[in-house]
């Protein structure tokens, strides 16, 4: 087991290393759409990239309907392994809508041997997510 401080330091080291290995500005929260953001997630059990809809229900429904309409394009042309979950419950029990791509292998942020694989996964999948968003942003926000 790792102490809280050791765990915090490993997380910090991972994200610093990721930033140095793939130095680019990710879209993440800067989508210009309220409650619409991209996220990286890596903990001691799994890694995934996600598109989260976290705003009020009205905005969530509006964006969700557009994303469902674009589902075949996202899956056929960008991310065939994308999972759509209209009602996704976060660890803090907040319900959001999420489209995500999990890394199939078991990984842990506490295991430096899995870091390279996760970094490459993040870079590849988030780049595809962002390309999809850039291509269809006008439809999504329309």
N, C-alpha and C positions, 0 to 999 in steps of 0.2 A: 504494500500500500504506500501511497504517497501522502505526505502531509499537504495541508491546504497550500502552504507556501511553495512546496516543490511542484505541486500541480499547477499553480498559477504561473510559476516560472517556465514550466514546460509549454504551457499554452502560449505565453508571451514569445518564447523562443520559436515555436512553430510559426506563428503569424509573422514574426520578423523575418524568418527564413523564407516563408512563402512570398512576402513582399520583395525580398531581394532576388529570389529565383524567377519571379514573374512580375517584373516592375512595370505595371501599367495601372491606369486609373479604371477601376471597375465601376459600373453603373450603380449597383446596390440600391441605396435610398434615393439617388438623384434621378428618378424617373420622371419627375415633374407631374406625377399623378398621385393624388392624395391616397394614402394607405396602400400603395402599390410598390413593393420593393423586392429586390433580389437579395438572397442571403446564402452565405456559406455556413455550414454547420459541421463541426468536428468535435466529438467528445471521446469518452473512453470506450464507446461501443460501436459508433458508426460515423460515417461521413456522408453528407448530401449537399446538393445545391437546390435552392428553392426559389420559387416566385410566390410571395405571400401577399394576400389581400387581407388587410387588418383594419380597415376603416369601418364606419358605421354600416349597418346591414344594407342600406340602399345602394351605397357605392360598391360594396362587395358583390351584390347581385348584378349590378350593371356590368362591372368588369368580368365577373364570372361567366355571364351569358356570352360575352364577346369571346372569351378564351375558350369556352366550350365549342363555339362556332368555328374557331380556328384550330381545334384539337387535331383534326386529321393532318393539317399542314405541319403543325409542331411535331407530331409523331412521325409522319412520312418523310419530312425534309430536314428535321433538326435533331430531335431527341426521341428515338423510338421507344426508349425505356421510361419515358415520363409517366408519372402517376398523378392523376387528378383526384383531389379529395376536397369536395365542397365544404365539408364540416370536419376540419382537422383540429384536434385539441392539443394545445401546447402543454409543456410540463407545468406551467403556471395555471392551467385549467382554462385559459382563454381560448375561445373558439375563433378560428380564422378559416379562410379558404386557401388551399395550397396546391401548387403543382410542383412536384419535386422529382429529382433523379437521385436515387441512393447509389452509393458505391456498394457493389455486391459483396466484396471481400470484407471479412471481419477486420477492423482496424481500431487502433486506440491512439489518442493524442499523447498518451503516456509512453508509447512505443516508438522511439525515433526511427526504427526500421521500417515503419509504415508511412512515414512522412512523405517521402518522394512520390510514392504511388498516389497518395491523397492530393498532393500539390498538382500533379499532372492531371488527375481526374478533375479537380477544381478548375484548372485552367481550360481544359478541353470543354467541359460541360457548361461552365458559365459563359464562355465565349459563344457557344451555340445558343444559349438562352438569350444573351444580349443581341445576337444577330437576328434572331426571331423577333425580339421586341422592336428593334430598330426598323425592321422591314414592315411590321404590322402595327406600329404605335398609333398611327392615325385611325385605324379601324378600332383599336382597343379603346382609345379615348373618345371616339366619335359619338 
